[in-house]
Amino acid sequence: MTSELMSLTWVAALSAVMWVPYILNTIAVRGLVTAVGYPDNPAPLADWAQRMKAAHYNSVENLVVFATLVLVANAAGISTDVTVLACEIYFWARLVHLLSFTFAVPWVRTLSFAIGWMSMVALLIQML
């Protein structure tokens, strides 16, 4: 497995577990029966859980683009120091984005998102 595919695997794994804490908060706040149902007026989640849920949605939206770029590069046989580094940076940027979004750290969330986006641009440039 290439380094880029390993980074993609780690990004996918991170996205796959992001939902657990905010779902546990949903169950704690609303109770299990209400959490799995469709209540008319559900109790709000904790602020951190709402932010984590938003970070998870953002992660999934960006995973589509990142995964496409990594898989296309892999299919084309493109693997350079830049693509390896861009993929590693992307993973760490997404982890920082999740934590800074969840804990409402100003500026860091936006900066980590921008770094992740620039990592995807770097991948794209390597393929053009």
C-alpha positions as CSV (number, residue, x, y, z in Angstrom):
1,M,0.0,0.0,0.0
2,T,1.3,3.4,-0.9
3,S,1.8,6.1,1.8
4,E,-1.0,8.1,0.1
5,L,-3.4,5.2,0.4
6,M,-2.4,4.7,4.0
7,S,-3.2,8.4,4.8
8,L,-6.5,7.9,3.1
9,T,-7.2,4.9,5.3
10,W,-6.4,7.0,8.4
11,V,-8.6,9.8,7.2
12,A,-11.5,7.4,6.5
13,A,-11.0,5.8,9.9
14,L,-11.1,9.2,11.7
15,S,-14.3,10.0,9.8
16,A,-15.7,6.6,10.7
17,V,-15.4,7.2,14.5
18,M,-16.2,11.0,14.7
19,W,-19.9,10.3,15.2
20,V,-19.5,8.2,18.4
21,P,-19.1,11.1,21.0
22,Y,-21.9,13.2,19.7
23,I,-24.3,10.2,19.4
24,L,-23.4,9.3,23.0
25,N,-24.4,12.9,23.9
26,T,-27.6,12.5,22.0
27,I,-28.5,9.4,24.0
28,A,-27.5,11.1,27.3
29,V,-29.5,14.2,26.6
30,R,-32.6,12.6,24.9
31,G,-32.6,9.0,26.2
32,L,-32.2,6.0,24.0
33,V,-35.8,5.7,22.8
34,T,-36.0,9.3,21.7
35,A,-32.4,9.2,20.3
36,V,-33.4,6.5,17.9
37,G,-36.7,8.0,17.0
38,Y,-38.0,11.1,15.3
39,P,-39.3,13.4,18.1
40,D,-41.1,16.5,17.2
41,N,-39.2,18.7,19.6
42,P,-35.9,17.0,20.6
43,A,-33.8,18.3,23.4
44,P,-30.8,20.2,22.1
45,L,-27.4,18.5,22.2
46,A,-24.6,20.0,24.2
47,D,-22.8,22.8,22.3
48,W,-19.7,20.7,21.9
49,A,-21.7,17.9,20.4
50,Q,-23.4,20.2,17.9
51,R,-20.1,21.5,16.8
52,M,-18.6,18.0,16.6
53,K,-21.6,16.9,14.4
54,A,-20.9,19.9,12.1
55,A,-17.2,19.0,12.0
56,H,-18.1,15.4,11.1
57,Y,-20.4,16.6,8.2
58,N,-17.6,18.8,7.0
59,S,-15.2,15.9,7.2
60,V,-17.4,13.7,5.1
61,E,-17.9,16.4,2.5
62,N,-14.2,16.9,2.1
63,L,-13.4,13.2,2.2
64,V,-15.2,12.8,-1.1
65,V,-12.8,15.2,-2.8
66,F,-9.7,13.9,-0.9
67,A,-10.4,10.3,-1.6
68,T,-11.0,11.0,-5.3
69,L,-7.7,12.8,-5.6
70,V,-5.8,10.1,-3.8
71,L,-7.4,7.3,-5.8
72,V,-6.9,9.0,-9.1
73,A,-3.2,9.7,-8.3
74,N,-2.8,6.1,-7.3
75,A,-4.5,4.8,-10.5
76,A,-2.2,7.1,-12.5
77,G,0.9,5.9,-10.7
78,I,1.6,9.3,-9.3
79,S,3.4,9.3,-6.0
80,T,5.9,12.0,-5.1
81,D,7.4,13.5,-2.0
82,V,4.8,16.2,-2.4
83,T,1.8,13.8,-2.6
84,V,3.0,11.8,0.4
85,L,3.5,15.0,2.5
86,A,0.2,16.5,1.3
87,C,-1.7,13.4,2.4
88,E,-0.1,13.3,5.8
89,I,-0.7,17.0,6.3
90,Y,-4.3,16.5,5.3
91,F,-4.8,13.9,8.0
92,W,-3.4,16.0,10.7
93,A,-5.2,19.1,9.5
94,R,-8.5,17.2,9.7
95,L,-7.8,16.0,13.2
96,V,-6.9,19.5,14.3
97,H,-10.1,20.8,12.5
98,L,-12.2,18.3,14.4
99,L,-10.7,19.2,17.8
100,S,-10.7,22.9,17.3
101,F,-14.3,22.9,16.0
102,T,-15.5,20.7,18.9
103,F,-13.8,22.9,21.5
104,A,-14.6,26.2,19.8
105,V,-11.0,27.3,19.3
106,P,-11.1,30.5,17.2
107,W,-8.8,30.8,14.2
108,V,-7.4,27.3,14.5
109,R,-10.5,25.7,13.0
110,T,-10.3,28.0,10.0
111,L,-6.6,27.6,9.6
112,S,-6.7,23.8,9.8
113,F,-9.5,23.7,7.2
114,A,-7.4,25.9,4.9
115,I,-4.3,23.8,5.4
116,G,-6.4,20.7,4.5
117,W,-7.8,22.4,1.4
118,M,-4.3,23.5,0.4
119,S,-3.2,19.8,0.7
120,M,-5.9,18.8,-1.7
121,V,-4.8,21.6,-4.1
122,A,-1.2,20.3,-3.8
123,L,-2.4,16.8,-4.8
124,L,-4.3,18.2,-7.8
125,I,-1.3,20.2,-9.0
126,Q,0.9,17.1,-8.9
127,M,-1.6,15.4,-11.3
128,L,-1.8,18.2,-13.8
